Each structure stands twice: as C-alpha cells, then as structure tokens.
Amino acid sequence: MATTLRTILFILLFAFITQIQFNLDADKTATRQLKNALELSVHDAALAVNPEQLGNGRIVFDQDKAIDKIKASLEKNLDIKSGSGFVYTPNQNSFYKNDIFLLHLEFIDDSYPRTYPFTYVNDQFKIMETVDGPSVIAVISTESPRWFVGDSSFIRQAAVYEYKK
C-alpha cells in the first residue's frame, strides 16, 4: 500500500512539475517572439523616411507609411491580423491565443529640432534610453499563451530603433 501511495504521489508531482514547465516554456517563447517581431517592425518603420527631407540632410519619418510597415511586419512575423487601431487578433494557427496590443508608438525625428544624444524617458512604460538620433519607439503587450490552466501572465516588450547622428 505504501508503494502504491508513493507511486501516485510521484505521478501527481511529475504532472504538476510538467504543467509548470510547459507554462514557463510558453512564457519564454512568447516573450522571445514578441521581442524579435517588435525589433523587426520598428526597423521596418524606420525605413519609411521622407525622401525630400532626406535630400536636405534631415531624417523625418513618413508616419503613415511607417505605421503600415509596422502592421505588415507584425502580421507576418507573429501570424496575426490587424484589427481596429493597434489591436491584433491571432490567426487560427498562431502561437498566441489572445489579442496583441501595440500600446505605444512614437517617432522622434528631425521635424522637431533637438540635439543628440539625449535621454528619452517614458514614465508610463518605464523606458529610459539614450537616443543618438532619430528613432522609432514601440511597446507591445499580450497575455501569455497557456497550455495548462494557471495564473495568467502578461508580457510587455519595448523596442527602440535609431539612426546615429
């Protein structure tokens, strides 16, 4: 009887540890994928510069084109589709199960005169970054996908892409 109880206890313990491991792995994978996709999307957005201003030696982002590039990049890299505003819904085969939100998008360029480098601070998202030139800054968030029932975990990632001056 003692052997049977020990065996049942070990099986339950193994199942519990396996559940925790699967959920932690899902958190890690989701965090990595969000960061990589956001880094690529802000890079793509930073390529949308106004050619006339560039000819004058100024980097000014075409924000409408940049937003379109961010949306296209996120859709491709995360297997999601753009909804209204900056809300993205996962496709059926996506790793993600909950909506993904682009919480913050900011363009710092030469349309406003400033000296570089300067320290960019965003208290809302706790971002402090030394910016050496025109930049695109974005913050994305979603609820981590879970394989097993457990406490939900929200993932938030930020990315800054800058031109050095």
N, C-alpha and C positions, 0 to 999 in steps of 0.2 A: 504494500500500500504506500509506503514512504517513497519508493522508487517511482511509482505512478504519479504521486503528487509533485515530486521534484521534476519529473519529465513535463508535466503540464505547466508548472511554473516556468521552466526554461523555455518552453514553446511560447508562452504568453510574453515573456520578457523579450525573446527574439522578435516576435511580431511587433511589439511596441518599439523596439530599437530600430527595426526595419522601417516602420512608419515614420519615425523621426528622421531617419537618414534620407528617405525619399523626399520628404518635405524640404529638408535643408538643401538637398541637391537641386530641387526645383527653384528654390530661392536664389541659389548661386548661379544657376543657368540663366534665369530671368534677369538678374542684375547684370551679368556679363553681356547678354544680348542687348538689353536696353542701352547700356553704356556704349557699346560698339555702334549700334544703329544711330544713336544720337550724335556721336562723333562724326560719322559719315554724313549725316544730314546737315549738320552745321557747316561742314566743309563744303558740301554741295551748295548750300545757301550763300556762302562767302564768295562763290564764283559768279554770282549774279551782281556784277558791278555795272554801273552806268558808264558806257564806253566814252561818252563825251567828257564826263568828269575825269575819267582815267587819262584821257588825252591832255587834260590840264594839270596832271600830276596829283589829282585828288582821288581817293578811293571813297566812292559814295555807292551804297548798295541800292539796287532796284528792289525795293522791299516786296513788291507784288510777285516778281519772278522768284525771289529768294524763298518766299513762303510756299510757292508752288513746288520749288525744288525740295524743300524740307518735307512737304507732304508726300511727294513721289518717292523720296528716299526712304522715309519711314514705312510707307506702304509696302515697298519692295522688300526691305530688309527684315521686317517683323511680321510679314504676312497678315496685314491688317488693311482695313479700308477706311477712308476718311469720311467722317460724318459731318455734322454741323459744327462750324467753328473749328476748334482744335481738339475735337474728340474723335478717337479712332476706335473702331469696332473690330475685334479679331475675326478673321475668316474661319471657316469651319475646321480647317486643318492646322490652324495656328497653334503654337505652343501656349499662347495666352488665352485665358478664358474670360477675362474682364476687360472693360473698356480701358484704353490708354489715353491719358490726357497730356497735352502739351501745355504745361502750366504757365510757362513764361518764355517769351521770345523777345529779345532786344537786339537792336542794331546800333552799334557805336561806329560812326564813320566821320569822314571829313566834312559833312554837311554842317556840322557844328564845330567851330574852331576850338581846339584844345591842344595841350602839349602832352607828348608821350615821353616816357611811360607815366601812367597814373594808376592809382589803386581803385579798382572797381569794387564797390560794396553793395550787396543786396541783402538787407537785413531779413526780409521775408523768407528767403531760401538759404540764408546763412552762407552766402558766397562772398569770398574776398579773394580777388585775383589781381595781380599786377598785369596791366594791359599795355603792350608795347606798340599797338597800332590799331587801326580799325578792326572791329571784332563783331562776331555774331555769338550771342549767348542764349542758351536754351535750357529749359528744365522740363523733364518728362516724368510721369508717375503712373503707376498701376498697382493693382493688388496682385501679389504673387500667386501664380497658379499652385494649387494644392492637389496632390494625388490622394491624400487621405484627409479626413476631417481634422481640423485643428484651428488654432487661433490664426486669423488672417494676418497677413504681413504686407505692408505697403512698401513699395520700392520707389525711390525717387533718385534720379540721376541728373546731373548737370554737365554741360559741355560748353567750352569756350573755344572758338576758332578765331585766330587773329592773324593779321598781316603785320609783320615787323617793320617799323619805320626807322 
